[in-house]
Amino acid sequence: MEHTKIASPCVSVCKTDPISGYCYGCGRTDDEKAKWKDKSTTSDWKLSNLQQLKKRLSGWVLFAFEKNHANKTKRLNSN
């Protein structure tokens, strides 16, 4: 499972909160965004990061994030 395709958590709301350093849309830091794009990043790291992101988000933002990511994952796996 080293390089299994995992859908990016990006929800196309790319604005970073200046206090927390987290993206308002996906909850990632700029370093995490860069690591997702790095071809050497493992699937294990991505899955772990997805769990961290879900802990950072709450309420309707978490709900929308999970729904969006599930749809992206479904599309990715249907190709």
Secondary structure as UniProt FT lines:
FT   TURN            2..3
FT   TURN            18..20
FT   TURN            24..26
FT   HELIX           30..37
FT   TURN            39..40
FT   HELIX           43..56
FT   HELIX           59..78
//
